[in-house]
Amino acid sequence: GCSLKMSEKDKESLIKKEKSRLRKVFSEIDPNKLKIIKPLIERAAFMTVSCEELEKIIKPGDEVLDIGCGSGILSIVSLLLGAKDATALDIDPNCVHIAYENAGLNGIYEDKYTVLSGNVLSDDALFEKISHKKYDVVEANIIADVIIALAPKAKQLVKDGGTFITSGIIINRAGEVENELEKYFKIEKIKQSGEWISIVCKN
């Protein structure tokens, strides 16, 4: 889901850290631009890797797909970095209103941001809905098993020359994920942050 059970003190500490870290990532835009009301996203420990990579990857006018969006941070970051539009998905329906709320706080609305709920691996109608076009950047901040299962579908969603950026991979599963991704993509970069791995691939 897109919330964590933790004490109020821990929540305050995480919010403070998340805001500080994201302001650092946003140094080129405006240190106070990103407002986060609900940053308590799952897998918060390794979001830094994804955000740092996005700053290098996103180009003005890009079309972005964020799979496993949680509270929407990656897709919101992408839009603030100049993406033309973004579609975000999460299996947890609660994430839809949270992502829209966070987007609205940052001046991003439904004209260029769409948030959907469902399982892209098993829901054919959802896959059909998102695959009517291909994307410059597909982001997947999910556990290793899901990234492995997602790889062939992601291949169909990324434009030629586009980027598939994966994160949330625990270090002891990195080899498996890398082997699966290599079947469909060219691996461009592998980055480690603590016990988490991010893999950037090109189509």
Disulfide bonds with the S-S distance in Angstrom:
Cys2-Cys95 2.42
